[in-house]
């Protein structure tokens, strides 16, 4: 299994002064990241890759801390990038990798997978903090995708 994570809630793009790549998670986003760490760790994630944008790195940091891993940065996961490039990246990875990207890239990636015959087995959820779980066949082709909703922060 591979895990495609949408970064957690970040501060307002409109209100942030400075380079948007450095816009951090909000307090709710940090809570989402901590909750995601529990789920990703329980799923057996061993390797982490992220967009270079701070909010994606911060989303994976609690998982990195929990499993004692470093977060590898890959520009192909950055905002405005092609979902086709992300599919190629995903297909090159071993099982147990979680990657974090953005709200424009993830739907494009899922659409590219679907065009290649991947079955979407749950209703799409594009919200911040959602996680797409990608299942492969014995040849390594991604054949099914379902989504975990964002962590519930009300409890």
Helices and strands as residue ranges (DSSP letters): E 2-6, G 20-22, H 27-42, E 47-50, H 54-67, E 71-73, G 75-77, H 83-92, E 97-101, H 105-115, E 119-120, E 131-136, E 142-148
